[in-house]
């Protein structure tokens, strides 16, 4: 809104009165006025406050809480960014208690309560954010490349090939995990990593244990000369609570004795205390692999189709996990 206001001058003469625009600024009336904020969810204030959001006026708080209880922890984190009311509602301890107990069920309920009180001051949400934990809603993937010289036929130069392959690991809360080496992309392998081990899909199963950020895992490869693959990993995250990187500390293959072949369900316990160069079958020496130790990057199942790890070699010849 603008007003034309004439201004009279002392000596007008032949000149016309000056005019200027006065713009109406209604927000100037707010200066010096204290605006009362809307009380947070769960506030003890006796003054009623009308919530302008339509979903809050229609959906009761009890039903909203039931929706939150059926969300995954990472979905709860996204929902907490919607508004102040959801943020305070999602801080309810029972939501994070269920998430922590399901994640660390291998540690036992008594051990989890002990760690909760001694390390995290009784806060389940703080325990979820700061205690190292493996993620079960996706795959840990490492992309490895190496150069291989081709065969020369009627040429003066040798062809060179850039070979790319992946390591796939999926963990389960029960202490089991799936492992696969393949040249297939993430979107093609994710379908085979949902169920049990499959020889047809070259998906092998093993056991793992975790102490703080250190992960010990073992797999038994069956065959005429059974071989044990022992993996040591270190868990870290790019941000607090992300837990989206696994550094390969060591990767060792060694033989196993004939009397130890039937330990597939407890292969980790059978190899406990083994040295790095130890083998129980002289025909299968222990080999510590020094190549292909790129860090594993976590890819959620809802992002396997759009992940950058699906790019071919000609578009991404090297991948930095960060």
URRA-V907381 format. One record per run of one state. SS is the DSSP state (2 for helix, 1 for strand, 0 for the rest). FROM is the first residue (numbers start at 1). TO is the last residue. If there is no record, write none. Layout:
((SS;FROM;TO) (SS;FROM;TO))
This chain:
((0;1;1) (1;2;7) (0;8;17) (1;18;23) (0;24;25) (2;26;30) (0;31;53) (2;54;58) (0;59;60) (2;61;69) (0;70;72) (2;73;79) (0;80;83) (2;84;90) (0;91;92) (2;93;103) (0;104;104) (2;105;107) (0;108;108) (2;109;119) (0;120;123) (2;124;130) (0;131;137) (1;138;149) (0;150;159) (1;160;171) (0;172;175) (1;176;182) (0;183;185) (2;186;193) (0;194;197) (1;198;198) (0;199;202) (1;203;211) (0;212;213) (1;214;221) (0;222;226) (1;227;236) (0;237;244) (1;245;255) (0;256;257) (2;258;260) (0;261;263) (2;264;270) (0;271;286) (1;287;288) (0;289;295) (1;296;300) (2;301;303) (0;304;307) (2;308;310) (0;311;322))
